Amino acid sequence: MPTPEDFRSMWWKDGFPTFVKGAAWVKIIHTGHYALAIDTCTMKVTEFGPAEAGTNYDTFVTSGP
C-alpha cells in the first residue's frame, strides 16, 4: 500500500531553458525518499542524496521545491 512518502515531482532547475535565457539544462527529481539533479546535456547525475526526514507529499506541496 502506498504511503505519504511515496510521491515524486520533477522540474527544470532554473525554468525551461528554451524560455528562460541562461537557464541550465538541469532537471530535478524529488521523492519522499531521495532527490537528484541530472544535467540533461551530459546525462550525468550532478547531485544525489536522501530527502529530509519527514518529507511526504503534504509537507512537500506546502513548502514547495
N, C-alpha and C positions, 0 to 999 in steps of 0.2 A: 504494500500500500504506500503511495507517495506521502512524503512528509513535507512540512512547510519549507524545509531546506532544499527540496528537490525542484529548483527553478533555474532558469538561465536567462541571460539578457546579453545582447550583442549590439555594439555601436561603434562608429568611427571615432577615434580618439579626439580629433580636433574638428569633427564635422566631415561631411563627404568631400574629398579632395577636388572633385570637379566643380564644386560650388563654393568652397571656401579656399580662397587664394592662400597658398603656402601650407595648407594642411598636409600632414604626413599621411601616407597610405598605411595607417596602423589601425587594426581592428582590436577592440577589447571584448573579451568574453568573460562574463562574470556569472558564477553559480553560487549556490549556497555552500559549496564545498571548496572552490578554488576560483582564482581569477588569472587570466593570462592576456598578454598583448602579442599580436602577430603582425610583423611587417609584411604586408601583402605583396610587396615588390620582390623581396628576397625569400619569402615564405619561412622566415626564421622567427622563432619564439623569442621575443626580447625581454619579456617578464613573465614569471610564473610563481604562484605562491598560494598558500591557503587563504580562504576567506576568513574574515574576522569571526571569532566565536560568537554565536548567537545570531548570525546573519540568516535571515529567512525572507520569504517573499514580502511579507508585510513591512519589515524594517527596511528592506531594500527600496521598495517603491515610495516609502515616505521620506527616506533620506536622499534618494537619487544617486546616480553614479557620480 
